[in-house]
Amino acid sequence: MTGRQVDVLVVGAGPAGLAAASLLATTGARVEVLEREQRPGGVPRHCAHGGFGTWPATLTGPAYAALLADGAARAGAEVRTGVTALDWAGPRALTTIGPRGAETLAARAVVLATGARERPRAARLVPGTRPAGVCTTGELQQAVHLYGQHIGTRAVIVGAEDVSHAAADTVRAAGAEVVALVTELPRAPVAPVRTLTARLWHRTPVLTGTTVTELLGHGRLSGVRVRHRDGRTATLACDTVVFTGDFVPDHELARRGALTLDPGTRGPAVDGALRTSRPGVFAVGSVLHAVESAATAAREGAHAATAVRAWLTRDAGPADGDWPAGVPLVAEPPLLRITPNRVTPADRLPYLLRTALPLTRPVLDVTQDGRPLHRERFPLTRAVPHRALTLTARWTHRVDPGGGPVHVTVSRPV
């Protein structure tokens, strides 16, 4: 096993990792990006739809991925594909395996940009047989847009959020019929116009309050059994089923490194500079919040680059043990999670929240040990599940670093 040293090691070549690598490489730092896939760019590589980049000059997903990858390479970062980070070999060192064989890579700073993944059928505990034709959105999009593979003729989409409609578009692009979009939720978690477009323009049923209870078929999927909220059951004939949404962070590397994980996000706990609990190790993108947009991930990568640069250029201190840990930041129900989820008085990155229930014109209160820190009103907003709500960071200078956890609560009734 060989060993090398770099200034910054970025794990993951999605929008967050590539944005961080580009900015750090322009400062003269030796930056190496590791990507286990054969091409850099992350999820946008196989998202053929537009909407990526900056309005009005938006790009398709593959074009956006290529732009970020080219930018990192031009800045001087070394982007290595087909390389997997296996485990930690030290506080800021990783063992890897790739075309060069096994290596140990040590760095002065590590940026975890490992992204997120959709939970497959097994993790969702859907019973039935084990036929071919069962996939997630990522598998579907790669098969169709990257490899031109045949996916079947009739597909059921499990989920009815934005990513579910993107999966339905991919099914149609492959020449197959979308039988239905199925969600357990009582209301589709997207803008009403999107559901209407599916139902009226594409003639695709969107079945709310409906659960997939069993997969049928031997060899190839022949159908799915569903149960409606009133107890009625039905069988939808199909040869393909796509499980969409239900994202979880790809946090295995963080967990193996004993980094503190946030119970709300299940990703690494970070402060407003995106510093983890291990000094010199940062985390960005969907590993922190499964999952937000590519633009959000890229912004976080750029934001983290500033903090990484500060770490690299610090003088004799602070020592590793003195690196700011931050006060825990807790989102109370009906809020599901908040990112970042540690706070220091110097933090300036806005906070992203998700709610479990729809909130009309919510009012958020931020308190510490019963002391009010901030109140923010959203008079024109209806916060809904699967959409981020942004809380300003203008109040962080009021936080007591030695005090208890900071709580974010909804003061207006749901």
BELPEGI-V798048 format. One line per field, one symbol per residue. phi: phi as a letter, one per 40 degrees, with the letter a starting at -180 (. if undefined). psi: psi as a letter, one per 30 degrees, with the letter a starting at -180 (. if undefined). Layout:
phi: ???
psi: ???
//
This chain:
phi: .cbabbcbbbbhbcdccccccccccccgccbbbbbcccbchgdddbbccchcgbccccbcdcccccccccccccchccbbbgbbccacbidbabcbbadcgcbbbbacabbcbcgaacccdcccfcchcbcchbabddccccdcccbgccbhbbbbbchacdccccccccdcccgbcccabbbcccaccbddccccccccccfbcbccfbbcbabbhbgbdbibcbbcccgcbabccababbcbgfcbccbdcccccfccbccccgbccbcccgcccbdgbbbagcccacabccccccccccccdcccccccbcccbccdcccdcgcdbbccdcccaabcbbbbdccbcdcbbbbcbcbcfcbbbbbbfgccbabbbbcbbbcbdgbcbbbcbcccccccdcccdcbbbcccdc
psi: klklklekjkjkhaeeeeeeeeeeefffkjkkkkkflfklfaefegjflaglakkfillleeeeeeeeeeeeeefgkjjklgkkjelkgaehkkklkafgaklkjklfkkjjhfallkkaeeffhjlaaillgklleeeeeeeefefhlkfafkkkkjlgaefeeeeeeeeefgglkjelkkkfkfkkhlkeeeeeeeeeefhkkjjlhkkjfkkllkdkkflkklklfgfkllkjklgkkjjlahkkkigeeeefggkkkkfefgakklafghkafkkgklklafffjjkaleeeeeeeeeeeeeeeeeeeglbflllefgkkelkkjkjkkgkelkklglklffkfklkklkkflkkkhlkkkklkhfkkekkkkifgkjkllgkkkkklgfffffkjfgaakkkjljfkk.
//
